[in-house]
Each structure stands twice: as structure tokens, then as C-alpha cells.
């Protein structure tokens, strides 16, 4: 039987802490041409108070109480003039400085976004949007170190488009590029959100799968294979899967080599399939010497 959903309540200290964080976030995001004049107004209001305290400190010690009672009666216009003049001057100065500071902040934000965009372009393939070969090597090395340190699994998928040369020759390079792009998009749509897709070269792709054991990697690889076979672009893929589980020794080149050999096994078994082992004794030699399909 389904009941009414429970209403979650937030304690008063936690609510105050959350409100304080929201206030600080809004304060930091406010334009500087608002913040600086506000700070100038506070400084301007402090001027008459500072003048009063200074005059009170310089007054005769025996007459301080009498002096304090009558100071504003005799010098009200002095303090009013000082307060209004200081507030206006500080606010104008703060507004000018705030305009320059806000302009600089906007320029820094644009520059930061541009740097991020250039960095993304430098590590991604222009056709598919997948990561480049060099960046994959860096990520794979970091993930292997994390895997060996925390004894968590790591899997790698090596993917190759079957008979891509025939597709390219039959339908032209533009169609071939479209097949590569659609393949990358389909793979990306069928792997997990934490998986890292890269174009390894030509019509080959690599997917780095942090935290994925062998069964998970095989399931995801099978899902990607089925998705490619149904995309209507006359293409299928063969997939080789390699997994690192638990402590031990592993290198990026080692796990990629194992995935590559398993991919060769998938090619040998008729293509359009997934393999996580290689039973061909001459696979390394033949894989290195065979021409690209």
C-alpha cells in the first residue's frame, strides 16, 4: 500500500547555514558597480562617526560627558555636511572603480571560457567530439593508478568498425565520415555516463570504463554493438574488452594490447561480436602485420 510521501524537515542550524551560503553566493555574483558604491556609502557614513570619536578623545577629560551632550547641538551642520559629502564622494569613487572592476571581471570570465574552449578543442577529435589518442593515454594512466591504489576494477573497450574500407570505397569519404560520426554518437549514447570515449585512430575507438568489472563491460559493449547494428548506416562493430581487477601490475600499453588482441579475436570469429579473451596464439604477430581492413 502506498502512503503519502514523507516531508523532509531541515533543522534550524542547517537552514541558517544554507541561507548564509546562498547569501554569500548572491553577494559574490552581484555586479561590482553595485558593491563598490555600497562599500563607499559605508565608509562615508563612518567619517562623521570617526570625527566625533576623535574630537571626543581630544576633549578635556573632566568635561567629556558635558561635551558629548552638547556637541551635536553646536556642530550638527558640521557632522551633516561631512556625512553627506563623504557619502557622495565615496559612492562616486566606488562606482567608477566598480565599473572598471566589473569590466575586468567580465573580461576574465570570457577569457576563462575561451581557454576552456581551446583546451576542449585540443583534446577532442573535430569530427566525432570524442577525446584524442594522446588524451586517452593520459586518462588511462591516471585511471590505472587509481585502480591499483584502491583495488577497484577498470575495463577498456577497443572498438573497430567492420569492413570500413569497403564502406568508404563504395559510398565515398563523406559518407565514411558520417558513419564514423554516427558510430561515435551511438557508442556514447550506449555507454555509462562515467565512461570515457576516445577516437583511437581512423575507424577505431577506445572506451575507458572506471569501476566496471568484466561482466559490466561485456554488457555495455554488447549494448553498444546492438545499437550500431541498428543505426541504418550499413556498419557493424567488433569489440575487444580487457579488464583489470584488484591489486597487481598493469600499464596503459598492456591493457590496450590485451583489448586489441581480443578485438582481433572478435574479427576472427566473424565480426559484429564482442570478445574478452583471445585464443589465437599468433594473434599479436598477425595483428601487428595485417593491413587495416
WOUR-V623280 format. One record per residue. N is the residue number from 1. NEAR is the number of other ideal C-beta (glycine too) atoms within 8 Angstrom. Layout:
BEGIN
N/NEAR, N/NEAR
END
This chain:
BEGIN
1/2, 2/2, 3/4, 4/3, 5/4, 6/4, 7/4, 8/4, 9/4, 10/6, 11/6, 12/5, 13/6, 14/8, 15/9, 16/8, 17/8, 18/9, 19/8, 20/8, 21/8, 22/8, 23/8, 24/8, 25/8, 26/8, 27/8, 28/6, 29/5, 30/8, 31/7, 32/12, 33/11, 34/9, 35/11, 36/13, 37/13, 38/9, 39/9, 40/16, 41/12, 42/8, 43/10, 44/14, 45/11, 46/8, 47/11, 48/12, 49/8, 50/8, 51/10, 52/10, 53/8, 54/8, 55/9, 56/11, 57/6, 58/5, 59/9, 60/6, 61/5, 62/4, 63/8, 64/10, 65/6, 66/7, 67/11, 68/8, 69/7, 70/8, 71/11, 72/7, 73/7, 74/6, 75/8, 76/8, 77/6, 78/7, 79/12, 80/9, 81/8, 82/11, 83/12, 84/8, 85/8, 86/13, 87/12, 88/9, 89/10, 90/12, 91/12, 92/10, 93/9, 94/14, 95/12, 96/8, 97/10, 98/15, 99/10, 100/8, 101/11, 102/11, 103/8, 104/8, 105/9, 106/8, 107/8, 108/8, 109/8, 110/8, 111/8, 112/8, 113/8, 114/8, 115/8, 116/8, 117/8, 118/8, 119/8, 120/8, 121/8, 122/7, 123/9, 124/11, 125/10, 126/4, 127/9, 128/9, 129/6, 130/12, 131/12, 132/12, 133/9, 134/7, 135/11, 136/14, 137/9, 138/8, 139/12, 140/13, 141/9, 142/8, 143/11, 144/14, 145/8, 146/11, 147/14, 148/12, 149/6, 150/6, 151/7, 152/8, 153/12, 154/17, 155/14, 156/15, 157/16, 158/17, 159/16, 160/14, 161/14, 162/12, 163/8, 164/15, 165/8, 166/7, 167/14, 168/11, 169/6, 170/5, 171/8, 172/6, 173/6, 174/6, 175/10, 176/12, 177/9, 178/9, 179/14, 180/14, 181/10, 182/10, 183/16, 184/15, 185/9, 186/12, 187/15, 188/9, 189/7, 190/9, 191/11, 192/7, 193/3, 194/7, 195/12, 196/11, 197/12, 198/16, 199/14, 200/10, 201/5, 202/6, 203/7, 204/11, 205/15, 206/14, 207/15, 208/13, 209/17, 210/12, 211/7, 212/13, 213/9, 214/11, 215/6, 216/10, 217/15, 218/11, 219/8, 220/16, 221/13, 222/9, 223/9, 224/17, 225/14, 226/8, 227/12, 228/13, 229/9, 230/6, 231/10, 232/4, 233/8, 234/6, 235/12, 236/10, 237/14, 238/15, 239/16, 240/20, 241/17, 242/13, 243/13, 244/13, 245/7, 246/6, 247/4, 248/6, 249/4, 250/9, 251/7, 252/9, 253/6, 254/8, 255/15, 256/13, 257/9, 258/11, 259/15, 260/11, 261/14, 262/16, 263/15, 264/14, 265/15, 266/14, 267/11, 268/8, 269/8, 270/5, 271/10, 272/9, 273/10, 274/12, 275/14, 276/11, 277/6, 278/11, 279/5, 280/10, 281/4, 282/6, 283/12, 284/8, 285/7, 286/10, 287/10, 288/6, 289/5, 290/6, 291/3, 292/5, 293/8
END
